[in-house]
Amino acid sequence: MAENAKPLLPISLGTSLLVEITGLKLRIKSVMVGMEYGRYIIVRISEQDLIGNFRSDAVIDSPMVIRYMHNGVIYGFKTGVLNVVSNPAKLFFVKYPESVEEFVVRSRSRYECVLPASTMFGNDIVDIIIVDISREGCQAMIKVAEPKRDALYGLIQVNKKIEIRVQFPGSEGKHDLTGTIRNVGKEPDKIMLGVLFEGFAPATKEMLDKFIALMTEAGKTVN
């Protein structure tokens, strides 16, 4: 990379972002809707996130950290506001980052799988598919198209508790995997969730260990 050159962002239009306004200790969901390399990124604020006076000095002057998921990897960078636009949508023009950090969200190997499960969002039971799992957490997929996708996405909050009910192969009953939502991403026909587990009942831990042992024997470890 040439001296003073800016990093190339691994990102695409429509990528879901988690914007942390550090001075206000506030996290809001948004979408990347435009970019000029080396100069700025355009961020559209979700209608479900109410941040008070959008154009206030407290919002504009506060440093920001933006995180997002791309191809299963979490990226993040520090930035600040260049300008805000209220109409026809709430937009932040933020500084193009000097550097981008890749976040490691799991310290152990995870195992690819296709494990049907369910959880609750709002008052509805939602079918999900666990697509990879470890003893520490999992990544789950919700197959849903517009307009239901956007409505469901608005109900999902980072750092909120989640309970996933799953039936492991060879198990007669269902087991609850409890944890915290660590990241969320939105694609045209699906929503992806990253979940950090927070402990299990002994019977659930036994079944999870057996399932992971089965995956280990099948040789389906992914980096």
Helices and strands as residue ranges (DSSP letters): E 16-21, G 22-24, E 26-36, E 40-45, H 57-61, E 64-70, E 73-79, E 81-85, E 91-95, E 101-103, E 110-121, E 124-133, E 137-143, H 148-155, E 161-166, E 175-187, E 190-197, H 202-218, E 221-222
